[in-house]
Each structure stands twice: as C-alpha cells, then as structure tokens.
Amino acid sequence: MFFAVTECGPINQAVFAWAYSSLGDRDRRRAAMAADPGWAGSAKATGGLGALKAQNTLVLKPVPWSPIR
C-alpha cells in the first residue's frame, strides 16, 4: 500500500494506492474487506463525519521499469 498527501495541486487530498496481482485478486480482497464486521463498523462511524467529499478509482498498469510488478 502507498499513502501520500498532496504537495502541489489540489489541497486537502489524500491518495491511497494498493497493488494487486490481478483484478480478480482485487475483487477477492475487497469482498473479504466488505465481509469484515470491523470494516463495516469503521465505515459507518467515519461516514457520518462528512469528511469524504469525492472519491476516484483508477486501475493502473505498471510500466516495464516500475519497481512495483
């Protein structure tokens, strides 16, 4: 996982990036997360804060020289 905050550009933005071996791997992991009662409780507790204003999802493919493969 990679986590960063913006240095330049849009402010008050957090970026999370997860590496999966395939889209099927992503689907399995997200299904397990959704089934976890701890995740559901956390999402419910933080959702009421109104802190999430927008969310974007990207599927990226590493370039040949990327250290993440």
MOPEHU-V123270 format. One record per residue. N is the residue number from 1. PSI is psi as a letter, one per 30 degrees, with the letter a starting at -180 (NA if undefined). OMEGA is omega as a letter, one per 30 degrees, with the letter a starting at -180 (none if undefined). BURIAL is 1 if it has 16 or more other C-alpha atoms within 10 Angstrom, else 0. Layout:
BEGIN
n->(N:N)
psi->(PSI:PSI)
omega->(OMEGA:OMEGA)
burial->(BURIAL:BURIAL)
END
This chain:
BEGIN
n->(1:2:3:4:5:6:7:8:9:10:11:12:13:14:15:16:17:18:19:20:21:22:23:24:25:26:27:28:29:30:31:32:33:34:35:36:37:38:39:40:41:42:43:44:45:46:47:48:49:50:51:52:53:54:55:56:57:58:59:60:61:62:63:64:65:66:67:68:69)
psi->(k:k:k:l:l:k:e:l:b:k:l:h:k:k:k:k:k:k:k:l:f:l:e:e:e:e:e:e:e:e:e:e:e:e:f:j:e:e:e:e:e:e:e:e:e:f:e:f:f:g:f:j:e:l:k:k:k:k:j:k:k:k:l:e:g:k:f:j:NA)
omega->(l:l:l:l:a:l:l:l:a:l:l:a:l:a:l:l:l:l:l:l:l:l:l:l:l:l:l:a:l:l:l:l:a:l:a:a:l:l:a:l:l:l:l:a:a:a:a:a:a:a:a:a:l:l:l:l:l:l:a:l:a:l:a:a:a:l:l:a:none)
burial->(0:0:0:0:0:0:0:0:0:0:0:0:0:0:0:0:0:0:0:0:0:0:0:0:0:0:0:0:0:0:0:0:0:0:0:0:0:0:0:0:0:0:0:0:0:0:0:0:0:0:0:0:0:0:0:0:0:0:0:0:0:0:0:0:0:0:0:0:0)
END
